[in-house]
Amino acid sequence: MMFSDKFTALVVLTMFAFPVLAGDDPSGPVWPLDLSTRYLTSNFMEFRGGRFHAGLDLKTQSREGFTVRAVEDGYISRIRCTPTAYGRVIYLRGVSGRTYVFAHLSRFNDDLRQRVEQQQVQNETYRARLEFQPHQIPIKKGQVLGISGQSGTGGPHLHFEVRDRNQRPVNPLDHGFTISDTLPPVIHRLRAWQVNESSRINGGPGEWVLDAGDLTGLKGDQGVLNVSGPVAFSARMVDASDMRGHKLEPWLLELTLDDELVYRCRNERYSFHENALQRLEWTDWANTDIPREHWLHRREANILKGREGDLWYLGNDGKSLSPGDHSMALRAVDHAGNEANINWILRVQKEAQIPEETLWYSQPMGYSFGDSGSCRLTPFFSSGDPEKEGFKVMSLDPQNEDAVLESFQIWVRNVEPATFYKNAARDQGLKMMGTGIQYAAADWPIESSVPVFMPGSRDSLADGSVNSSVGVYRFKNKKGWQLVTMLADPASNNFLLEEPGLHAVFQDFKPPVFLPLKQPVIVQRGPVSSVAGVTYSRWEITPVRLIDRGSGVDTGSIKVLLDGQSLIAEPDFPRDRLLIHWPDAMTSGEHSLHIEVSDRAGNTTRSTFEIQVMEDSP
């Protein structure tokens, strides 16, 4: 163990052996969810595209409607309603000074709901943003805040965060919200990387992989790896806290070289302005077909708390480790103290020998172009002549005031998208306005986005203005073409590149589509709430399916009229629908519902539905 002294080690081991669960200590916080089981589907500082996961996701048995409670005394500081992201969310400022976040709720308690609905009606939009002073909405520990749901997200669960006095997310498992956990992390894969073009692994170029081949993972001694020149490592590691098998992030990673700690990653806290540093920790951009892996070194720009080490593979001379055998060990630990360990010998030679037998196999990463991969782009180096393959090289460097964390290259070339990509665009109602552009990058250490130019023609209208239905799209594998940004500036096609890949300019000519509903739409009495302080609507919620596979629905364009009177509908776009919350004052009988909505390209669709409200079941 890598602790500073025996006393610290004893304290930590004692904490792991006898965890105090939230609610067990009367003076401590209560668990935020009324549910006998405590399963996590996600944990703190997991990978998210361009950011860290800021809290815990608490499993709710794939259902909505569980009571959500205040974890300590305090007051409500903020409430939000958004179609995506956190959905319905409550921010509780506790007497401890911490802020607790409860997201994806299906319903607020009656007091909070009335405040939100008042603002929604006043602003004529579903989006709501309310701020409160300490004296306005005081809260007692255990008080009902609302009920769990799936607003703004893809499935039912409660997203729960703990933030310190400076609004920095901290690991809830460190602050009274420990769960029972007896399962260790699993190390599925270890990968060795060429750090420069002359490095060799097992006698050859490229990257070499040691794969467990089953769900139990790698364990113990992994033999010898022959290398010459500097070689870095990454690993795919997954933690599971229960038999449900949800894939979590290990709490602690440690790598030792000759019994000396050279890398440590411990997930304790971070600031939201440090989210971009997430891009320095995983290999996600190296190859989209292979699950991401965690780097086993600390890159210089990574200043996150809990990160220790450096580019250890460069050795004392800044070039490579000294020749000879070096013992290496990787340790992955979860918050309960369960751990997985592997070790191997790194044999550094002047010329790496091809072993007679090895469990490692070659699997080149990054991008290769030309005959036999004559041009290669990796997270560590590039080789060959990319211009011969039609690429222009964009070199970005923080010293040039580029908005990047480290220097790296983006290779750019015009391409004619294959028939498969064109067919996908046609099915989505998109018309290509020029050639495509491939942005290739084996690493992505950017702060937010990169300004680039996207060639492509645009239609001009009679008044000389640009057709606003044109935008830049990126191909996202199974998700097809997804909008990056609309192009509204007639003077240029500049846009901000958020991730590499195949991009093209398209015109969206197809409006959103309502899926047919059997008419009249029958509306019946809604369920009766069993949660004190949370009253359900008098009428059941009606989902109206709404699909747009092009530029996407513009949430600000949604207009709903019930018998000619404005009605606020809830956009539920993770499930391609609008949720109609009928007013309690609506009477039995026949009614008319009219919906008008546009996509982000300005294409509009309208539909009118006959409604039959029935006081009693048919």
Buried (B, 14 or more C-beta within 10 A) or exposed (E): EEEEEEEEEEEEEEBBEEBEBBBEEEEBBBBBBBBEEBBBBBBBBBBEEBBBBBBBBBBBEEEBBBBBBBBBBBBBBBBBBBBEEBBBBBBBBBEBEBBBBBBBBBBBBBEBBEBBBEBBEEEEBBBBEBEBEEEEBEBEBBBBBBBBBBBBBEEBBBBBBBBBEEEBBBBBBBBBBBBEBEBBBBBBBBBBBBBBBEBBBBBEBBBBBBBBEEEEBBBEEBEBBBBBBBBBBBBBBBBBBBEEEBBBBBBBBBBBBEEEBBBBBBBBBBBEEBBBBBBBBBBBBBBEEBBBBBBBBBBEBBEBEBBEBEBBBBBEEEEBBEEEEBEBBBBBBBBBBBBBBBBBBBBBBEEBEEBEEBBBEEBBBBBBBEEEBBBBBBBBBBBBEBEEBEBEEBEBEBEEEBBBBBEBBBBBBEBEBEEEBBEBBEEBBBBBBBBBBBBBBBBBBBBEBBEBEBEBEBEEEEEEEBBBBBBBBBBEEEEBBBBBBBBEEEEEBEBEBBBBBBBBBBBBEBBBBBEEBEEBBBBBBBEEBEBEBBBBBEBBBBBBEBEBBBBBBBBEBBBBBBEEEEBBBBBBBBEBBBBBBBBEEBEEEEBEBBBBBBBBBBBBBEBEBEBBBEEEEE
